[in-house]
Structure formats: C-alpha cells, structure tokens
Amino acid sequence: MNPALLATLACVVAAACWAANAVVAAGAFARGVTPEQLAEARVFVALVPLTAILVATRRTLMVPPRAALVPLVVFGACIVAVNFAYYVAISRVPVGVAISLQYTAPVIVLAGAALVGRSVPPALVWIAAAMTLAGATLVSGALAGAFGALDGIGLLAGIGSAITFAGYLVAAELAGRRGTHPVTTLFTGFVVAAAIWSVILPLWSWPYALLADPDVAWRVVAVGLLGTLIPFALTVAALRWISSAMAGIATTAEPVLAAGLAWWLLSQTLSVPQLIGGALVVAGVLTAQLARRPPPRSTPVEITP
C-alpha cells in the first residue's frame, strides 16, 4: 500500500483514539479530576512506558540530534499548550464551538506555508481544508452554539488551541526533516511537556487519593495510553510521509468519530446536518489525497527494534 495513504490512515486512527479519549476523560472530570490534572497525568502515563521500552531496547533513540533541539522543545511546549487551551475553551464555550476552532489548524498551517514557503499549496488542498473545517463545524454543532453569547476568554482559548495544534504538527514535521526519528521526537516532546507541567502543577499537588477509585484509575491510564501515547505516536510517524497540513486535514475526522461513538455507545441520535458534516470530512480527506504530490524520498519508519 502507498506509504502516504498509510500515513493518512494512521492520522485517522489517531483521531479515533482522541475521540474515544474525550468520552473517557469526561468520566474522570465527573469524578473530581480537574482538566489540568488530567492533562498533566496523561503526559506522565504516556512517558513512563515509552521510557521503559527505550531503556530496554533502543537507548540511542533517547538522545535527540542537536540540529532538532529547537523544534523538539517547541513540540513539547505545544503538547502542553494545546491541551490546556482546549480544556479552558470547553469549560467556557460550547464544546462544538471549541472543537471547530481547534480544527482551523490545517487552514493555519496552509496559510503559514503560503506566507513563508517558496510555493503555494495546490488549490485542491485548500478545498480539502475548507471541506473538513465545514464538516467538523456541522458535526460538532458549533453553529447552534454560535447564536448565543460567547465568552471572550473561551474564544481566545479556542483560537489558542488551534494555533498550538498547528504548531505541534509543524514542529514535529520540522524535527523529522532535521533527522529526528519519530520515537525520539515523541520521547523528547513528552520529556519537555512533563518538565513544564511539573513547574505549573507540582507532582505532590496531584490528588493521588482519587486513584483509589478503580473507575478513576483506569480512566487516567486510558487517557495516557489510548488518548496520548498511541495517537501522538501515529501522528508523529505519519509526518515522515505526509505534510503537517495533510496530517491536520486527516485528524479532522475526530469530531465525526466522536459523534459516531456517541451514537453507538450513548444512543445519541445524529441530525441531518451532522450526517452531511461527516460526509464533508470524509470527502475532504479523500480530496487531500487526490491533491497530494509525489512524496520525497524518505527514511522508512522503523516498526521494530
């Protein structure tokens, strides 16, 4: 199968993980874990097994190349910022509005490429980004929330989540171009994110007593593994084969998949606009594939040590 197609599918699977993560995280919030505490915990839960695997198998991948240090630090900072900004947004504005703001990220990446790059992205890529953004807006129900009074801080946080999501994609792509293995990018990013969170929310302030509740404990672990380690690994690996803009377009499948999970697990009905939005997202991802240029010669992603 075409490596670029596999990379796109990896981003879609990552979006599915993030969609499931939203359902799992909601249960943790209902049981007393704050968004900030869960955002910190997910980084450490993801970092611990990744570190153990690398220590046991490939210690050389724990050392990043010096040429990529700046984008790697930016990548780790964006991991922290995108989660924090998104959680602030969903606490102050309707969730649909927050999701739609965050998924303007592919358009931000495209606009940045057009402004600072030597070539303008193909028209089909812009069309694909517009289709997925419109689809995500319809699926998330943002239009319904837009008619009410919206909190200014919440809107700014939503815009911030989009900018930092775009920064996360671009920084990871740039690190790969400077010779960083995807696993090294992931490990270094998590280390930077863990360090930042340790300053913002010291580890001793975390409410460990809540973990005595099995329903909280498994949710924290699931958010760290299913909602963080697996999807971030898939996305970073995919950036070896497709651009950050293409990856961003593919991940707009998240609200569609989240709506599907809500229909399947929670028996929530899907409206006609949501169904149309889902079709637009799928069509946008397919359109992006049609617009893809032949990929440059790349180093294949290692699957096993």
N, C-alpha and C positions, 0 to 999 in steps of 0.2 A: 504494500500500500504506500501511496505517496507520503513522504515524511511530513510535508506541510499539512496534509489532511489529518494525519495522526496527531499533529501538534494542535490543530484546531479542535479535534475531538477531545484532547486532553484538557483544553480550556473549558469545554462544555461540561466535562466530568467534574472539573474543579468548581464550576458554577453550581452543579448539582450538590456537591459537598457543602458549599456555602449556604445553599437553600435549606438543606437539612439542618445545618448548624443553627440557622435562625430559629427553627422550631425547638431545638434542644435548648438553646440559650434562653428562650422565653421562659421555660420551666425553671431554670436556675434563678432568673430575676424574680420570679414569683415566690421563690423560697428564701429570699433575703440576700442573695449575692448581687452587688451593685454592678452596673456595666463596666466601670473602671476596674473593679476587682477581677471580673471575668476576663477582661481584655488582657490584664497582666498575667493571669493564670494560664491563659491559652498559649502564651509565648513560652512560659517555662515548661508546661506539659509537652509542648512540641520539641523544645530544645533538649530535654533530658534524654529521650530515647535516641534522638539523632546523634547526640554526643556519644552515647554509649556504643552505637553502631560504628561510628567513625573511629573511636579509640580502639575498638576490637578488630577493625578491618582495614581502614584506609586513613591513617593519621595524617598523611600528606595532604589530604583534602581539607584539613582544618586550617591550613595556612594559606591566606589569600595572596595573590600576586600584588606587588606594591603598586603597579600601574592602575589597579582597580580599586584601591582603598577608598577613594572619594565616592565613587558611585555606590560602593557597598555600604558605606556609612549612611549615605542618603537613603538607600534602600531600607536599611534597618529603621531609620527615623520615620520613614513613610509608613512602615508597618504599624508603628505606634500611633502616628498622627491620623491615619485613615480610620483605624478602629475607634479612636477617641472621638474624632469629629463626627463619625457616623452615629455613634451612641448618643452624643449630645443632640444631634439632629432629630433622631427618632423619639427623643424624650420631650421635644418642644414643638415639633410639627408632625402632621400625619405621616405614617410610615411610607405611604405611597409617594408622597412628595419627596421624602428623604431619599428613597431608592432612585427615583427618576433624576434627582440632582446628582447623585453619585455616578449614575451611568451616562452622564455627559462626558465622562473621562475619555472615551475614544475620540470624541469630537475635539477635546482639548489637545490630545496627542496629535491628531491630524493637523490642527491649526498650528501647533508648535512646529511640526515638521515642515509645513508650508512656509512659515516665517523664517526659520533658521536653517532649513535644509537647502540643498542645491537643486532639488526637484520637487514639484508639487505632486502630492499623491493623486493617482488616477481618479477620474470623476466617479467611477463605479464604487470606489472606496468611500467617497463622501456620501454617495447614495445609500450604501450599506449602513454607514454610521447613522444616517438620518432615519432609516427604516427601523433599526434596532432601538434607537432612542425613542421614537414614536411608539413602537411596540411595548417597550418597557413602561412607558408612561401610561398606556392604556391598561396593561395587565395590573400594574400596581395601584390603579385607581387614583392617581395623582390629580387628575382633572377635577374629580369630585371634591378633593381637599382644597383645591386652589381657589374655590369660590368663597371660602371663609377667611377670616382674618388670620394671617400667619405671623408667627413670632419672628422678629428680625434676627435674633441670635440663632434661632434654629435654621433659618435660611442661610445665614453665613456659614454655619457649621456644615450644612449640606453642600454648599459650594466648596468649602474646605475639604470635605471628604472626596469630592470629585477631583480636585487639584492634586491631593496627595495620592489618590488611587492612580492617576495618570503618572505622577512622579515615581511611584513604586514600579510601574510597568517599564517606564523609560530607563530608570536606574538599573533595573535588573538586566534589561537588554544591553545597556552600555557596558555593564560589568562582564557580560558574556563576550562582547566584542573585544574586550581587553584581555581575553584569555582565561577568564574565571570559569571553572567547572560549575555546572548548576548546583551540585551539592555544596560546594564551597560558598556560592552565593547565598544559598539558603541558610547554611550554618552561621556565616558571618552576620547576615541580616538579623537572625534570631538573637545572636550574642549582643549586638548593638541594641536591639529592641529591649532585651532583658535588662541591660545596663540602664537604659533610660527609664524603664518602669521602676527599677529598684530605687532610683532617686525620687521619682514622682510619688510612688507609693511603696515605702519600705516594706520588705517582706514580713517583718514582725507585726505589721499592722493588718495583715490579711486575716480574715475571720476563719481560722482553721477549724474552729469548733463546728462550723456548718458542714464540714466533710463527714461528720459522724452520721449525718443523714445519707443513706445509700443513694437516695434519689438525687441529691446534690452532687455527691462524689462522682457518680457515673456521668452526669452531665458535664462536669468540669473536665473529666478525662476525654469525653467525646468531643467537646468543643476544641480541645487541644490537638487531638489526633485527626478526627474527621473534618473539623472545621478550620484547621490551621495547617498542620504538617502535610497532610495529603494534598489539599488543593494548592497550597503555595508551592509544593514540590512540582506538581504537574504544570503549573503556570510558568515557573522559572525554567523548567526543562523545555517547555514549548517555545520559549523565546529564543532557543537556539535555531529554530526552523522558521518561525514567522515573526513579523514585526510586533512591536508593542501595540500599535493601532489595531492590527488584526486580532491580537490576543484580547484586547479590550472589547472589540466587537463580539467575539465569541462568548465572553463572560457575561454579556447582557442576557444570556439565557437564564441567569439566576432568578429574576422575578417570575419568569414563565414557569420554571421548575418549582419554585416556591408555591405558586398558585396551584400547580398540579398536585403537589404534596398535600396542600390544604384540602383540595377536593378529595384526594384518596384517603388520607388519614383522619381528617377532621370533618368530612362530609360537607365541606363548604361548596356552594354552587358557583359556577363560573358564568359571568354575564356575557352577552354578545360582544361588547367592547373588549373584554378580556380575551375572548377567543380570537377576535380579529388581531389584537395586540400580539398574542402568541404566534399567530401566522406571520405577522410582520417581522418578528425577531428571527424566526426560522428562515424566512426569505432573505433577511438582511445578512445573516451568517453565510448563506449559500451564495449571495451576491458578492460578498467579500472574497469567497473562494474563486469566483469567476474572474475577479479583478486582480488576483494575485499574480505577481510577476515571477518568472523562474527564480528559485532561491539561489543565493550564492553558495559556493562550496563551503560546507560547514563540517565541524567535527561532530560525529555522531554522539548522541548522549549515551553514556555508559549505564547499563541497567544492572549489571552485577559486578562485584569487585574483581 
